[in-house]
């Protein structure tokens, strides 16, 4: 009698490994992402690469999101150029690969998504995963608050500089939980009670941008319920208000000023030094030494001075993951990232809210997630980058498949 040898697919079910991977990110956080395995290889990266290899071995990859593949090819080209011509040695060589991780996480997520999702029928399992992470994140944050109040001396939710979150992924989960409420909760009173609770949880994290992300989810909810002309007017008013606040020093704290100055510095590099189309490649400092000294002079913030904090200008991106992408590959090539989101922006600005709660949930969730990555270092690090790409790719595909059998 023939003995059947189990295949890799029999030993490791890809979907199960993906769920376990995200649960490990949620429950173990940096203990999972920062656990070294061999040399510079960490446990998270080893697991993600294993899942990616299994996805490729599955042999059922679907070709989609070609603009992102082109963006990844451009990033790989810049990496090769950096390794060949920048004369990177020692720590700077490691910095080049560390900076490239942003595109590695993007590429792995794309491969895995295209392996798991082969048709519209596969979308519900990804929606269930996003919802699972969202609900668990809320419970974990509540548990953290209760534990801190009961058992941690001096525990404070709103102290200056205090960060209170179970894991980095839990922040994303709280943001997407607010989207669940707006998309699924039919009872108006209960909906707003839950939203106020989600807003409160976002304030306990210690990052004001988490509160802003949940607030933007609510704004997008209302935008999709008014006429397109009124939406453009509302967006224009909001942008004008933001620009006005940017020009008024009384509305800035040190943290906000640091970010804005850094963003201006990066944009100057992208627009005027690299003419919108060229990138800096990898293994290059995000900030010049002279600008780091300027920040210390005007804001008394020495954290970017290499003499005090070795390789600080290489290790600290501009706290805006979209700007980081533009820094590495150029502004115009970075726009390839947004090609799959044409219907996402159309949904927010032109179309009325969908009759499908799943579509509304994904649109609200991705809007909030974008705010979070545009005020923090997220896609550059392993702690929650893949969850953003999960929401990004699921939203793009769901909108693309809307109305198709």
GULUMTI-286454 format. One record per residue (C-alpha): residue number from 1; residue in one letter; x, y, z. Coordinates in Angstrom, 3 decimals, padded with zeros to 6 digits. Layout:
+------+------+----------+----------+----------+
: doro : rose :       xx :       yy :       zz :
+------+------+----------+----------+----------+
:  NUM :    a :        X :        Y :        Z :
...
+------+------+----------+----------+----------+
END
This chain:
+------+------+----------+----------+----------+
: doro : rose :       xx :       yy :       zz :
+------+------+----------+----------+----------+
:    1 :    x :  000.000 :  000.000 :  000.000 :
:    2 :    x :  001.329 :  003.420 : -000.911 :
:    3 :    x :  002.193 :  005.685 :  001.978 :
:    4 :    x :  001.282 :  009.306 :  001.327 :
:    5 :    x :  003.971 :  011.763 :  002.425 :
:    6 :    x :  002.367 :  014.892 :  003.851 :
:    7 :    x :  003.188 :  018.075 :  001.947 :
:    8 :    x :  004.199 :  021.365 :  003.499 :
:    9 :    x :  000.611 :  022.536 :  003.023 :
:   10 :    x : -000.592 :  019.573 :  005.093 :
:   11 :    x :  001.826 :  020.354 :  007.904 :
:   12 :    x :  001.249 :  024.115 :  007.963 :
:   13 :    x : -002.089 :  025.580 :  006.919 :
:   14 :    x : -001.272 :  029.055 :  005.646 :
:   15 :    x : -004.408 :  030.769 :  006.957 :
:   16 :    x : -003.839 :  029.342 :  010.446 :
:   17 :    x : -000.248 :  030.588 :  010.505 :
:   18 :    x : -001.387 :  034.057 :  009.463 :
:   19 :    x : -003.919 :  034.241 :  012.302 :
:   20 :    x : -001.333 :  032.999 :  014.808 :
:   21 :    x :  001.167 :  035.539 :  013.471 :
:   22 :    x : -001.201 :  038.463 :  014.089 :
:   23 :    x : -002.189 :  037.110 :  017.507 :
:   24 :    x :  001.513 :  036.926 :  018.402 :
:   25 :    x :  001.908 :  040.570 :  017.333 :
:   26 :    x : -001.104 :  041.561 :  019.423 :
:   27 :    x : -000.429 :  039.564 :  022.611 :
:   28 :    x :  003.371 :  039.609 :  022.716 :
:   29 :    x :  004.170 :  042.875 :  020.921 :
:   30 :    x :  007.833 :  043.814 :  021.028 :
:   31 :    x :  008.703 :  040.613 :  022.875 :
:   32 :    x :  007.855 :  038.891 :  019.574 :
:   33 :    x :  009.227 :  041.462 :  017.139 :
:   34 :    x :  012.496 :  042.152 :  018.990 :
:   35 :    x :  013.480 :  038.605 :  019.955 :
:   36 :    x :  016.774 :  037.851 :  018.140 :
:   37 :    x :  017.149 :  034.494 :  016.401 :
:   38 :    x :  020.438 :  034.623 :  014.493 :
:   39 :    x :  022.568 :  037.758 :  014.241 :
:   40 :    x :  020.398 :  040.642 :  012.986 :
:   41 :    x :  017.470 :  038.296 :  012.201 :
:   42 :    x :  014.559 :  038.640 :  014.623 :
:   43 :    x :  011.815 :  036.120 :  015.343 :
:   44 :    x :  009.116 :  038.260 :  013.718 :
:   45 :    x :  011.055 :  038.598 :  010.481 :
:   46 :    x :  011.844 :  034.871 :  010.423 :
:   47 :    x :  008.154 :  033.983 :  010.889 :
:   48 :    x :  007.004 :  036.503 :  008.269 :
:   49 :    x :  009.548 :  035.197 :  005.754 :
:   50 :    x :  008.443 :  031.614 :  006.499 :
:   51 :    x :  004.794 :  032.499 :  005.834 :
:   52 :    x :  005.835 :  034.291 :  002.631 :
:   53 :    x :  007.794 :  031.257 :  001.426 :
:   54 :    x :  004.812 :  029.021 :  002.190 :
:   55 :    x :  002.556 :  031.406 :  000.270 :
:   56 :    x :  004.877 :  031.217 : -002.752 :
:   57 :    x :  005.142 :  027.426 : -002.393 :
:   58 :    x :  001.369 :  027.230 : -002.466 :
:   59 :    x :  001.616 :  028.029 : -006.158 :
:   60 :    x : -001.651 :  029.954 : -006.365 :
:   61 :    x : -000.451 :  033.551 : -006.509 :
:   62 :    x : -002.780 :  035.941 : -008.312 :
:   63 :    x : -001.330 :  038.890 : -010.224 :
:   64 :    x : -002.886 :  042.101 : -008.966 :
:   65 :    x : -001.830 :  045.545 : -007.675 :
:   66 :    x :  000.778 :  045.870 : -010.426 :
:   67 :    x :  001.593 :  049.470 : -009.462 :
:   68 :    x :  002.799 :  048.263 : -006.062 :
:   69 :    x :  004.944 :  045.599 : -007.736 :
:   70 :    x :  006.532 :  048.362 : -009.820 :
:   71 :    x :  007.127 :  050.404 : -006.664 :
:   72 :    x :  008.783 :  047.400 : -005.017 :
:   73 :    x :  010.959 :  046.858 : -008.103 :
:   74 :    x :  012.077 :  050.494 : -007.922 :
:   75 :    x :  012.921 :  050.057 : -004.226 :
:   76 :    x :  014.974 :  046.923 : -004.960 :
:   77 :    x :  016.814 :  048.824 : -007.710 :
:   78 :    x :  017.649 :  051.612 : -005.253 :
:   79 :    x :  018.862 :  049.016 : -002.739 :
:   80 :    x :  021.183 :  047.461 : -005.329 :
:   81 :    x :  022.504 :  050.904 : -006.315 :
:   82 :    x :  023.041 :  051.778 : -002.649 :
:   83 :    x :  024.990 :  048.580 : -001.992 :
:   84 :    x :  027.132 :  048.990 : -005.106 :
:   85 :    x :  027.913 :  052.707 : -005.072 :
:   86 :    x :  027.424 :  054.128 : -001.555 :
:   87 :    x :  030.436 :  052.257 : -000.078 :
:   88 :    x :  028.444 :  051.152 :  002.939 :
:   89 :    x :  030.474 :  049.412 :  005.618 :
:   90 :    x :  029.772 :  047.987 :  009.045 :
:   91 :    x :  026.793 :  049.645 :  010.769 :
:   92 :    x :  025.831 :  051.630 :  007.660 :
:   93 :    x :  025.419 :  048.409 :  005.688 :
:   94 :    x :  023.073 :  047.166 :  008.392 :
:   95 :    x :  021.238 :  050.511 :  008.270 :
:   96 :    x :  020.617 :  050.053 :  004.525 :
:   97 :    x :  018.871 :  046.723 :  005.076 :
:   98 :    x :  017.059 :  048.035 :  008.130 :
:   99 :    x :  015.690 :  050.978 :  006.133 :
:  100 :    x :  014.694 :  048.611 :  003.314 :
:  101 :    x :  012.532 :  046.625 :  005.762 :
:  102 :    x :  009.675 :  049.034 :  005.009 :
:  103 :    x :  009.493 :  047.613 :  001.484 :
:  104 :    x :  010.207 :  044.071 :  002.688 :
:  105 :    x :  007.103 :  044.130 :  004.892 :
:  106 :    x :  005.111 :  045.646 :  002.025 :
:  107 :    x :  006.292 :  042.956 : -000.400 :
:  108 :    x :  005.707 :  040.044 :  001.989 :
:  109 :    x :  002.199 :  041.317 :  002.732 :
:  110 :    x :  001.432 :  041.586 : -000.984 :
:  111 :    x :  002.669 :  038.055 : -001.726 :
:  112 :    x :  000.692 :  036.568 :  001.163 :
:  113 :    x : -002.461 :  038.506 :  000.266 :
:  114 :    x : -002.311 :  037.431 : -003.383 :
:  115 :    x : -001.885 :  033.820 : -002.287 :
:  116 :    x : -004.713 :  033.772 :  000.251 :
:  117 :    x : -007.231 :  035.931 : -001.651 :
:  118 :    x : -007.936 :  034.447 : -005.050 :
:  119 :    x : -011.517 :  035.645 : -005.497 :
:  120 :    x : -014.187 :  037.748 : -003.865 :
:  121 :    x : -015.305 :  034.684 : -001.889 :
:  122 :    x : -012.082 :  034.865 :  000.134 :
:  123 :    x : -012.724 :  038.377 :  001.450 :
:  124 :    x : -014.887 :  037.401 :  004.476 :
:  125 :    x : -012.021 :  035.549 :  006.182 :
:  126 :    x : -009.844 :  038.664 :  006.057 :
:  127 :    x : -012.700 :  040.799 :  007.347 :
:  128 :    x : -013.150 :  038.379 :  010.239 :
:  129 :    x : -009.431 :  038.601 :  011.031 :
:  130 :    x : -009.445 :  042.420 :  011.069 :
:  131 :    x : -012.556 :  042.447 :  013.263 :
:  132 :    x : -011.042 :  039.859 :  015.602 :
:  133 :    x : -007.891 :  041.939 :  016.100 :
:  134 :    x : -010.035 :  045.055 :  016.636 :
:  135 :    x : -012.240 :  043.554 :  019.340 :
:  136 :    x : -009.348 :  041.821 :  021.116 :
:  137 :    x : -007.417 :  045.107 :  021.102 :
:  138 :    x : -010.233 :  046.860 :  022.945 :
:  139 :    x : -010.430 :  044.139 :  025.589 :
:  140 :    x : -006.658 :  044.122 :  026.031 :
:  141 :    x : -006.543 :  047.895 :  026.461 :
:  142 :    x : -009.349 :  047.780 :  029.027 :
:  143 :    x : -007.544 :  044.953 :  030.822 :
:  144 :    x : -004.305 :  046.958 :  030.825 :
:  145 :    x : -006.041 :  049.981 :  032.351 :
:  146 :    x : -007.726 :  047.893 :  035.054 :
:  147 :    x : -004.486 :  046.049 :  035.854 :
:  148 :    x : -002.523 :  049.302 :  036.012 :
:  149 :    x : -005.015 :  050.983 :  038.313 :
:  150 :    x : -005.187 :  047.995 :  040.656 :
:  151 :    x : -001.629 :  046.707 :  040.760 :
:  152 :    x :  000.858 :  049.292 :  039.407 :
:  153 :    x :  001.918 :  052.005 :  041.880 :
:  154 :    x :  001.837 :  055.476 :  040.358 :
:  155 :    x :  000.029 :  054.280 :  037.243 :
:  156 :    x : -001.249 :  057.258 :  035.240 :
:  157 :    x : -003.325 :  057.329 :  032.091 :
:  158 :    x : -002.789 :  060.929 :  031.148 :
:  159 :    x :  000.633 :  061.808 :  032.500 :
:  160 :    x :  002.942 :  063.682 :  030.146 :
:  161 :    x :  005.167 :  061.250 :  028.244 :
:  162 :    x :  003.233 :  058.194 :  029.492 :
:  163 :    x :  002.486 :  055.530 :  026.862 :
:  164 :    x : -000.059 :  052.952 :  027.922 :
:  165 :    x : -000.881 :  050.340 :  025.320 :
:  166 :    x : -000.761 :  046.566 :  025.446 :
:  167 :    x :  001.121 :  046.291 :  022.155 :
:  168 :    x :  001.636 :  048.526 :  019.090 :
:  169 :    x : -000.901 :  046.484 :  017.119 :
:  170 :    x : -003.556 :  047.204 :  019.771 :
:  171 :    x : -003.491 :  050.875 :  018.732 :
:  172 :    x : -004.445 :  049.941 :  015.180 :
:  173 :    x : -007.106 :  047.671 :  016.652 :
:  174 :    x : -008.732 :  050.493 :  018.621 :
:  175 :    x : -008.793 :  052.659 :  015.475 :
:  176 :    x : -010.441 :  049.928 :  013.392 :
:  177 :    x : -012.845 :  049.141 :  016.254 :
:  178 :    x : -014.303 :  052.636 :  015.844 :
:  179 :    x : -014.911 :  051.768 :  012.182 :
:  180 :    x : -016.760 :  048.603 :  013.228 :
:  181 :    x : -019.080 :  050.677 :  015.410 :
:  182 :    x : -019.949 :  053.125 :  012.639 :
:  183 :    x : -020.451 :  050.432 :  010.015 :
:  184 :    x : -022.333 :  047.828 :  012.049 :
:  185 :    x : -024.112 :  049.365 :  015.048 :
:  186 :    x : -027.747 :  050.116 :  014.105 :
:  187 :    x : -028.891 :  051.600 :  017.414 :
:  188 :    x : -028.028 :  055.309 :  017.272 :
:  189 :    x : -027.677 :  055.783 :  021.042 :
:  190 :    x : -025.593 :  052.663 :  021.510 :
:  191 :    x : -023.462 :  053.661 :  018.518 :
:  192 :    x : -022.487 :  056.970 :  020.115 :
:  193 :    x : -021.924 :  055.425 :  023.524 :
:  194 :    x : -019.494 :  052.969 :  021.948 :
:  195 :    x : -017.833 :  055.743 :  019.915 :
:  196 :    x : -017.286 :  057.869 :  022.999 :
:  197 :    x : -015.779 :  054.797 :  024.647 :
:  198 :    x : -013.462 :  054.265 :  021.642 :
:  199 :    x : -012.430 :  057.934 :  021.749 :
:  200 :    x : -011.708 :  057.594 :  025.460 :
:  201 :    x : -009.578 :  054.499 :  024.872 :
:  202 :    x : -007.617 :  056.356 :  022.198 :
:  203 :    x : -006.749 :  059.062 :  024.743 :
:  204 :    x : -005.347 :  056.482 :  027.183 :
:  205 :    x : -002.664 :  055.357 :  024.743 :
:  206 :    x : -000.465 :  058.424 :  025.170 :
:  207 :    x : -000.321 :  059.341 :  021.462 :
:  208 :    x : -002.525 :  062.284 :  020.469 :
:  209 :    x : -002.446 :  060.989 :  016.874 :
:  210 :    x : -004.401 :  057.901 :  018.017 :
:  211 :    x : -007.248 :  060.160 :  019.122 :
:  212 :    x : -006.935 :  062.056 :  015.829 :
:  213 :    x : -007.158 :  058.784 :  013.869 :
:  214 :    x : -010.423 :  057.788 :  015.600 :
:  215 :    x : -011.750 :  061.323 :  015.133 :
:  216 :    x : -010.968 :  061.166 :  011.381 :
:  217 :    x : -012.862 :  057.862 :  011.165 :
:  218 :    x : -015.917 :  059.740 :  012.478 :
:  219 :    x : -015.316 :  062.642 :  010.066 :
:  220 :    x : -015.163 :  060.241 :  007.096 :
:  221 :    x : -018.401 :  058.623 :  008.299 :
:  222 :    x : -020.166 :  062.007 :  008.071 :
:  223 :    x : -018.447 :  062.987 :  004.806 :
:  224 :    x : -019.867 :  059.966 :  003.004 :
:  225 :    x : -023.358 :  061.050 :  004.027 :
:  226 :    x : -023.387 :  064.507 :  002.457 :
:  227 :    x : -023.360 :  065.681 : -001.155 :
:  228 :    x : -020.024 :  065.590 : -003.021 :
:  229 :    x : -019.903 :  069.395 : -003.394 :
:  230 :    x : -020.380 :  069.800 :  000.339 :
:  231 :    x : -017.617 :  067.258 :  000.934 :
:  232 :    x : -015.109 :  069.291 : -001.065 :
:  233 :    x : -016.130 :  072.416 :  000.821 :
:  234 :    x : -015.748 :  070.612 :  004.157 :
:  235 :    x : -012.350 :  069.179 :  003.191 :
:  236 :    x : -011.243 :  072.638 :  002.038 :
:  237 :    x : -012.274 :  074.198 :  005.332 :
:  238 :    x : -010.454 :  071.493 :  007.296 :
:  239 :    x : -007.251 :  071.898 :  005.250 :
:  240 :    x : -007.398 :  075.673 :  005.656 :
:  241 :    x : -007.822 :  075.285 :  009.414 :
:  242 :    x : -004.850 :  072.909 :  009.579 :
:  243 :    x : -002.665 :  075.322 :  007.585 :
:  244 :    x : -003.744 :  078.191 :  009.816 :
:  245 :    x : -002.801 :  076.219 :  012.919 :
:  246 :    x :  000.546 :  075.409 :  011.303 :
:  247 :    x :  001.247 :  079.125 :  010.967 :
:  248 :    x :  000.275 :  079.974 :  014.551 :
:  249 :    x :  003.034 :  079.094 :  017.050 :
:  250 :    x :  000.561 :  079.289 :  019.942 :
:  251 :    x : -001.090 :  076.097 :  018.643 :
:  252 :    x :  002.133 :  074.099 :  018.565 :
:  253 :    x :  003.810 :  072.112 :  021.295 :
:  254 :    x :  007.416 :  070.924 :  021.106 :
:  255 :    x :  006.405 :  067.512 :  019.735 :
:  256 :    x :  004.283 :  068.999 :  016.941 :
:  257 :    x :  006.936 :  071.603 :  016.117 :
:  258 :    x :  009.606 :  068.902 :  015.939 :
:  259 :    x :  007.530 :  066.899 :  013.469 :
:  260 :    x :  006.643 :  069.887 :  011.293 :
:  261 :    x :  010.246 :  071.092 :  011.080 :
:  262 :    x :  011.414 :  067.572 :  010.284 :
:  263 :    x :  008.741 :  067.168 :  007.573 :
:  264 :    x :  009.749 :  070.481 :  005.998 :
:  265 :    x :  013.367 :  069.302 :  005.996 :
:  266 :    x :  012.431 :  066.008 :  004.309 :
:  267 :    x :  010.192 :  067.713 :  001.751 :
:  268 :    x :  012.978 :  070.126 :  000.872 :
:  269 :    x :  015.206 :  067.100 :  000.212 :
:  270 :    x :  012.556 :  065.364 : -001.900 :
:  271 :    x :  011.344 :  068.365 : -003.909 :
:  272 :    x :  014.371 :  070.603 : -004.389 :
:  273 :    x :  017.354 :  068.291 : -004.025 :
:  274 :    x :  015.879 :  065.263 : -005.811 :
:  275 :    x :  013.419 :  066.992 : -008.174 :
:  276 :    x :  010.355 :  064.951 : -007.088 :
:  277 :    x :  011.380 :  061.885 : -009.085 :
:  278 :    x :  014.680 :  060.712 : -007.566 :
:  279 :    x :  015.092 :  058.983 : -004.224 :
:  280 :    x :  017.877 :  058.869 : -001.647 :
:  281 :    x :  018.165 :  055.103 : -001.677 :
:  282 :    x :  019.135 :  053.230 :  001.487 :
:  283 :    x :  021.846 :  053.587 :  004.082 :
:  284 :    x :  021.539 :  057.384 :  003.946 :
:  285 :    x :  020.728 :  059.702 :  006.881 :
:  286 :    x :  017.208 :  061.097 :  006.985 :
:  287 :    x :  018.472 :  064.355 :  008.430 :
:  288 :    x :  021.657 :  066.371 :  007.990 :
:  289 :    x :  023.910 :  066.910 :  010.996 :
:  290 :    x :  023.507 :  070.679 :  010.707 :
:  291 :    x :  019.713 :  070.407 :  010.851 :
:  292 :    x :  019.968 :  068.137 :  013.897 :
:  293 :    x :  021.963 :  070.889 :  015.634 :
:  294 :    x :  019.341 :  073.434 :  014.514 :
:  295 :    x :  016.552 :  071.372 :  016.105 :
:  296 :    x :  018.497 :  071.286 :  019.349 :
:  297 :    x :  018.995 :  075.032 :  019.172 :
:  298 :    x :  015.359 :  075.995 :  018.570 :
:  299 :    x :  013.554 :  073.176 :  020.409 :
:  300 :    x :  016.179 :  071.969 :  022.888 :
:  301 :    x :  015.830 :  068.500 :  021.388 :
:  302 :    x :  019.219 :  066.747 :  021.023 :
:  303 :    x :  017.855 :  063.300 :  020.090 :
:  304 :    x :  019.002 :  063.549 :  016.445 :
:  305 :    x :  022.618 :  064.493 :  017.196 :
:  306 :    x :  024.818 :  061.566 :  016.180 :
:  307 :    x :  027.559 :  062.440 :  018.690 :
:  308 :    x :  025.079 :  062.008 :  021.541 :
:  309 :    x :  022.926 :  059.258 :  020.017 :
:  310 :    x :  024.983 :  057.175 :  017.542 :
:  311 :    x :  023.378 :  056.824 :  014.090 :
:  312 :    x :  020.348 :  058.822 :  015.241 :
:  313 :    x :  019.903 :  060.454 :  011.816 :
:  314 :    x :  019.806 :  056.982 :  010.227 :
:  315 :    x :  017.560 :  055.323 :  012.826 :
:  316 :    x :  014.831 :  057.955 :  013.228 :
:  317 :    x :  012.629 :  058.493 :  010.141 :
:  318 :    x :  010.415 :  061.612 :  009.902 :
:  319 :    x :  007.471 :  060.143 :  011.878 :
:  320 :    x :  005.432 :  059.942 :  008.703 :
:  321 :    x :  005.686 :  056.636 :  006.875 :
:  322 :    x :  004.491 :  058.109 :  003.568 :
:  323 :    x :  007.279 :  060.694 :  003.666 :
:  324 :    x :  009.744 :  057.900 :  004.448 :
:  325 :    x :  008.682 :  056.046 :  001.294 :
:  326 :    x :  009.110 :  059.238 : -000.733 :
:  327 :    x :  012.535 :  059.838 :  000.803 :
:  328 :    x :  013.799 :  056.428 : -000.322 :
:  329 :    x :  012.350 :  056.198 : -003.847 :
:  330 :    x :  011.171 :  059.701 : -004.768 :
:  331 :    x :  007.805 :  061.449 : -004.608 :
:  332 :    x :  006.467 :  060.572 : -008.057 :
:  333 :    x :  007.363 :  056.846 : -007.825 :
:  334 :    x :  005.779 :  056.766 : -004.348 :
:  335 :    x :  002.466 :  057.820 : -005.898 :
:  336 :    x :  002.280 :  054.311 : -007.396 :
:  337 :    x :  001.234 :  053.216 : -003.920 :
:  338 :    x : -002.055 :  055.106 : -004.277 :
:  339 :    x : -003.072 :  053.753 : -007.696 :
:  340 :    x : -005.034 :  050.815 : -006.176 :
:  341 :    x : -006.900 :  053.295 : -003.951 :
:  342 :    x : -008.652 :  055.281 : -006.697 :
:  343 :    x : -012.021 :  053.878 : -005.658 :
:  344 :    x : -011.211 :  054.440 : -001.984 :
:  345 :    x : -010.754 :  058.180 : -002.539 :
:  346 :    x : -013.744 :  058.188 : -004.872 :
:  347 :    x : -015.845 :  056.577 : -002.146 :
:  348 :    x : -014.874 :  059.277 :  000.344 :
:  349 :    x : -015.208 :  062.276 : -001.960 :
:  350 :    x : -017.754 :  061.368 : -004.641 :
:  351 :    x : -019.914 :  058.357 : -003.840 :
:  352 :    x : -022.574 :  058.007 : -001.172 :
:  353 :    x : -022.023 :  055.524 :  001.599 :
:  354 :    x : -022.313 :  051.937 :  000.465 :
:  355 :    x : -025.247 :  049.680 :  001.205 :
:  356 :    x : -022.659 :  047.038 :  002.122 :
:  357 :    x : -021.534 :  047.451 :  005.757 :
:  358 :    x : -018.277 :  045.613 :  004.989 :
:  359 :    x : -017.305 :  048.252 :  002.394 :
:  360 :    x : -018.127 :  051.082 :  004.803 :
:  361 :    x : -016.127 :  049.402 :  007.559 :
:  362 :    x : -013.036 :  049.047 :  005.371 :
:  363 :    x : -013.242 :  052.639 :  004.073 :
:  364 :    x : -013.565 :  054.076 :  007.589 :
:  365 :    x : -010.840 :  051.772 :  008.924 :
:  366 :    x : -008.309 :  052.579 :  006.206 :
:  367 :    x : -008.878 :  056.331 :  006.631 :
:  368 :    x : -008.057 :  056.059 :  010.338 :
:  369 :    x : -005.067 :  053.807 :  009.676 :
:  370 :    x : -003.656 :  056.331 :  007.205 :
:  371 :    x : -003.766 :  059.040 :  009.866 :
:  372 :    x : -001.877 :  056.798 :  012.292 :
:  373 :    x :  000.953 :  056.011 :  009.858 :
:  374 :    x :  001.231 :  059.664 :  008.762 :
:  375 :    x :  002.078 :  060.857 :  012.271 :
:  376 :    x :  004.287 :  058.015 :  013.474 :
:  377 :    x :  007.013 :  055.551 :  012.530 :
:  378 :    x :  004.808 :  052.567 :  011.637 :
:  379 :    x :  005.508 :  050.980 :  008.255 :
:  380 :    x :  009.250 :  051.119 :  008.900 :
:  381 :    x :  008.960 :  048.822 :  011.940 :
:  382 :    x :  007.695 :  045.242 :  012.308 :
:  383 :    x :  005.370 :  045.831 :  015.258 :
:  384 :    x :  002.211 :  046.550 :  013.234 :
:  385 :    x :  003.209 :  047.330 :  009.617 :
:  386 :    x :  001.671 :  044.164 :  008.188 :
:  387 :    x : -001.708 :  044.952 :  009.758 :
:  388 :    x : -001.801 :  048.241 :  007.874 :
:  389 :    x : -001.065 :  046.399 :  004.630 :
:  390 :    x : -003.784 :  043.879 :  005.496 :
:  391 :    x : -006.362 :  046.683 :  005.799 :
:  392 :    x : -004.931 :  048.521 :  002.750 :
:  393 :    x : -004.996 :  045.530 :  000.398 :
:  394 :    x : -008.345 :  044.215 :  001.651 :
:  395 :    x : -009.964 :  047.631 :  001.120 :
:  396 :    x : -008.482 :  048.079 : -002.353 :
:  397 :    x : -009.567 :  044.600 : -003.449 :
:  398 :    x : -013.051 :  044.842 : -001.923 :
:  399 :    x : -013.731 :  048.142 : -003.694 :
:  400 :    x : -012.374 :  046.752 : -006.956 :
:  401 :    x : -014.646 :  043.709 : -006.737 :
:  402 :    x : -017.749 :  045.650 : -005.671 :
:  403 :    x : -020.636 :  044.963 : -007.994 :
:  404 :    x : -018.949 :  041.982 : -009.631 :
:  405 :    x : -020.442 :  038.493 : -009.346 :
+------+------+----------+----------+----------+
END
